[in-house]
Amino acid sequence: MDHQPPTDHAKVGVVLLNLGGPERIEDVAPFLYNLFSDPEIIRLPTPLLQKPLAWLISSLRSNKSKQAYRSIGGGSPLRRITEQQARELQSELRARGIEATSYVAMRYWHPFTESAVADIKADGMDQVVVLPLYPHFSISTSGSSFRELQRLRRADPDFAKLPIHCIRGYYDDPGYLGAMAELISREIQACPEPGSAHVFFSAHGVPKSYVEVAGDPYQNEIETCARLIMERLAGDLGHSNPYTLAYQSRVGPVEWLKPYTDEALHELGEAGVKDLVVVPISFVSEHIETLEEIDIEYREIATQVGILNFRRVPALDTTPSFIHGLADLVQHALAGPEVNLDQAATLQIKVKLYPQDRWAWGWNNSSEVWNGRLAMLGFLVILMELLSGNGPLHAINLL
């Protein structure tokens, strides 16, 4: 694609939105506290319970989470990778004649969104492009990050003056699809029989009610994305591979999108699949869900059910074709009509934080969900857990 440099020299701030992650073991508990303090993650009938309950839950869950982070080296690489993606994207945009500066805005850990906004103002940016590192829109990822930016914009007259262009998602963008197909193709071709290798997409799940009641487009975007990637692969490789889409990271008794990754692996093992190419479809950076959950937990399940060749496609990270595609998205956003934060965060059904809508009970993080009805009795239950070391939360494998 030919890219024409802009006719002016406007300074463009490109804000990369991501979840964040604890960089050291001692960061785990405060990271979890920040996570559960977000009403988009754990939704209660009153905001008064939010922070006390977040503190209690994060305190109880921290030991289990610390074990997972120790298994991948003691902390999340997400900040390092995201900052490198920001540098690569900035270089690509400047090579195209756009006077861009990239900023990282993490939702639950450093550098926080407030820090990115402060840097944008200090650097004197003329306009802003908001680019989530979530290709597929969901209430609990892009939605939460957009709403945090909305809050900061409404409270800051100087920030509110800046023109803003939001990229809501890019699950069907040719650049993103091409970058994904490129990495998957390498793993398929490395299999003993490439034509019969089974492609296994594992996406982060969300509660089923988010989709069916709240109108979250996540499931539709994930399913469409997987289909488009397989079509692209068929054209590139000259053959069609069988594939499965499943959802990982569920926790608690509420129903999530199905099929679940662990159950789907058992079914594939029973069906005699031997060569499996595992694709972390909703993750563009390596982090705890890829490095621990897929590489350790799901690999072990696959081995147990008889899958002999478990090949995990790496996350996109700073793959040149991915960075090139992100730059295309930024350039198209600048050239097109302004999409503001209100438009970017809009769902088919308007979501109210308080009082709770019927769908909103429970939490979902991108990694953890708990039935919010237990929160109404949460303090008593947690006290019992602390005193006895046993109880309902242990019974449902939350502690």
N, C-alpha and C positions, 0 to 999 in steps of 0.2 A: 504493500500500500504506500502511495506517495503522500507525504505529510508536508503541508505547507506551513511555514512558520507564521506565527500571528503577526498582524500588522502593527500592533502596539507593543509596548514593553511593560505590560501590567505584571505585577508580582503576584504569583499564584501560590497559595498555600494548599498543599495536598495533605489531607488528614487521613491516615490509615487507622481504621477502627479495628480493635481486637480485644480479646477477652482478658489477657494477662495471665500470669502464673507465678507461683512462688519460686524465687531464684535460689533460695537456700532453705534448709529444713526449718530454720527458725521463722521463716516467712509463712509457713503453711497455715498456722492458726489465724493470723491476721488476714491472710488472703481469703480464707473461708468465711471469716466474719464479714468482710466486705461483700462477698458473694451473697450470703444469706440475708444481708441487710437490704438488698435490692428487692422491692416489691414485685418486680417482674420475674423474680426467681422463686421466692417463697411468698405466697399471697395469703394474707390474713384478713379477718373481718374488720380489724382496726389497726391503724399504723402504730398505736401505742405499744403493741407487743413486738414490733419488728426488730428493734435493736436488742432488747433483752433476750428474745428467742434466738436471734442470730448468734449472740455470744454463747449461749448454752449449747446450741447445736455444733458450732465450730469448735468449742472446747472438747466436746465428746467425740467428734469425728476426726480430730487432728492426728491422733496416733495412727489410725488406719491409713489416712492420706499420707502421712510421713513415710510409712512403709513403702507405699507405691512410689513416692519420689526417690527414696533411697535406691530402689531397684533400677532407676534410670540415671543414677549418678548424683543424686542429692538435690536436684532442683529442675525446674522447667527451662528448656532452651528457648522458650517462646519469645522473650524479649530480645534476645540476641538475634534470632532469625528475623523478627519483624523489623528491627532497626536496620538490618542488612537489606531487607526488601525495600525499605524506605530509601536507603542510599542508592540502590540500583535503579529504582524508579526515578528518583530525582535526576540522576545522571542521564537516563534515557530521555526524559522530558527536555532537559537542557540541550541535549544533542539535537533535538527537534526544533530548537529555537524558542522554547517556552521557558520563561524565567520562573522556574518552579522551585519551591522548597518543601520538602516532605516533613511531616510531623507524625509521631506515633501517639495515639490516644488509646490507652488501655482502660477497660471498664472497671476492673477489680484489683489492679496492681500497678505499680510504677512502670512507666510514666503515665499518670492519670490524665483524664480528659481535660481537667482544669489546667494542667501544666501545658498541654498542647495549645489551648486557647491563649494562655498568657504569652507563650512564645510567638504565636501568630501576630498578636497585637504589638509585641515588642519589635518584631521584624518588619512591621509596616506593610503587611500583605494587602493587596488591593481587592482580592477576591479569594474564595475558598472552594475547593472541591473535596467533598467527603466521600471516601472510598472504603467501604467495609471489606475486611478480609474474610467475610462470610459470603461465598458466592450465592448461597440460597437464603432468602429472607426468612427469618423466624422472629416471633415475638420476643423470645428470650435472648437473642443474639443481636442482630441488626436493630430490631425494634427497641431494645433496651438502650443500646448505644445512641441511636437517634434521639430518643427521649432525653437522655442525659445532655446531649448537645442542645436540645430545645430548652431545657431548664437553664443552662448557662447563658444561652443567647437572650432569654427573656430577662435575666437578671443583670445583663451587662450591655448598656446602651452602645458602647463602642463596638463590641463584637456584633451586636444586632445590625449595625450599619453595613457590614460587609456583605456584598452579594455572595450567595452560597448556592452551589450546585451539588446535589446529592445523587450518588449512584446507588440505587436501591438494591441491586443484585445483578448477577451476570451469569446465571446458571446455564443460559443458552447462548452465551457470547462465543463467536467462532474462535477468538483468541484463547479463551479459557478452555474450550473443548479441545482445541488442537494441542494445547500444552498437556492436558490430561491424557489424550490419546497417545501422544509421543512417549510418555513414561510407561503407560500400560503396555504399549506395543513391544517395548524392550523386554519386559518380563514375560510376555506371551512367547516371544521368539526364543527366549532362553529355556523354555520348557521342552522336554523330550519330544512331545508331539504337539506343536503349536496349534494345529487346527482343532484339537479337542480339549485344549486347556479351558478350564471353567473360570470365568471372570466373576469375582465375588465382591460386589460393592457393599461396604459397611459404612453407613451414615450414622451420625449422631442422632439419637431418637428424641422425640418430644412426646408429652402426654397426648393420647388420642383426642382428648377433649379440646386441646388447643386448635386442632384442625377442624373437628366436626362442629364445634360450638362457637369458637372464637373466630373462625375463618382464616386461621394461619395458613398461608399458601405453601408452607415448607414441604409437605409431602408431595404435592403436585410438582413442585420445582425439582425435587430430588428425583422423582420418577422420570420426569421429562429429560433431565440431565443425563441420567444413566442410559436412557434409550438413545439420545443423541450421540453420546460417546461411543456406544456400540455400533451405531451406523457409521460414524467416522472411522472406527477401527476396521470395520468390514471393507470399507473403501480403500484404506491404507494397506491392509494385509491381504486382501483378496479372498478372504473367507470369513464366515460368521461363527463366532464362538458362543457357546451357551453362557448365560449369565444369570446371577441371582442378586437381588437387592435386599439387604436386611438392615436392621437398626440396632445400634449398640448403646451401652452406657445407661441402661434403665436401672432404677433403684426404687424399691418400695412397692406397695400393693396396687397402685393405680395402673390402669392399662395404658401402655404406650403403643406407638405405631409398630405394627408387625409386618413381616416376621422378625423375631429377635435374632441377633447374630449368633448367639451360642446355640439356639435351637436349630437354626438353618444349617450350621456346620454339622450337627449330628445327622440331619436329613441327607446332606450331601455325602457324608461318610457312609451311611446306610445304602445310598444309591451307587456306591462304588467309585466315586470321584477320587482320582489320585493326584492330579495336577491342579492346584488352585492358585489363581492370581488374585490376591487380596488388594482391593483399592479403597483407601480412606477417602471417600468421595467428598465429604463435607469439610475436610481439613486441608488448608493450604500450607500449613506449617507443622513440623514435627513438634509434638508435645505429649502430655501424659496419656491421652487416648490412643495415640499411635504407638508410642514407644513402650508403654506398659500394658495397656489393655489389649491391643492387637498383637504386638510382637511377643508378649509373654503369655497372657491369659488365653487368648484365642488360638495362638499357635499350639499351646499345650492341648487344648480341646481337639484341634484338628489332628494332631498326632494320635491321640487316644482313639479317635473314630476311624483311623486308617488312611487319612490323607497323607500321602508320602512326600509330596513336593509342595510346600507352602511358601509361595513367593509373594512378599509384600511389596507393593509398588510404593516408592518413596513419596512423601509429600512434595508439593511443588517447590516450596522454599524459594530459592532465587533462580530457578530454571529460566534461562534467557527468554524462551518463548512465552513464559508466564509473565515476566516483567514487561516484555514487549506488548502483550495483550492488555496489561493494566494501564500502560501508557496510552494505548488506543482508547481505552475507556475514559481516561481523564481528558484526552483531547476531544473526544466526541461530546463529553459533558460540557466543556467550555464552548463548543461551537453550537450546541443546541439550546433549547429553551431552559430557563432556570427551573430546577426541581428543588423546592425548598424542603425544610425538615418536616413540616406538617404533611406535605404530600408523600414524602419518603416513608413516614411512619404509619400512614393510614392503612387500616385493615378494612375488609369487607363489612365487618361488624365493629362498631366503635367499642373499644375496651375501656371499662371504668376500673380504676384501681381501688377506689373506695366509694360506696360499699361494694363488696365483691359481687361480680357476676357469677352465675352458676358454674361456668366452666373453670373459674379461676382457682378453685381449691387445689392446693398442692404446690410443690415447687419443681422447677426445671432449670437447670443451669447449663446447660451444655454438659453437665455430667452427673447431676444428682437430682432425684425427684422424691418427694415424700408427700403422702396424702395429708393435705392441710387440715383435714378434720381432726387429726391427732393433735394439731397445734392448739386446739381449744382446751385440751387436757395436757398440753405439753409440759407445763411446769411440774405438775404432779407426777407424770410419767417419768420425766427426767430425774426428779428427786428420788423416785423409787429405784431407778437404774443406778444412780450414784451410791445409794445406801446398800443395795443388795447385790449389785453386779449382774442382775438378771431381770428380765421383764419383757414387755411387749416389743420394745425396740430391738432387743437381741433376737426375739422370736422372728421378726421380719427382716433380720440381717441388716439392720441399719447401724449397728454398733459392733 
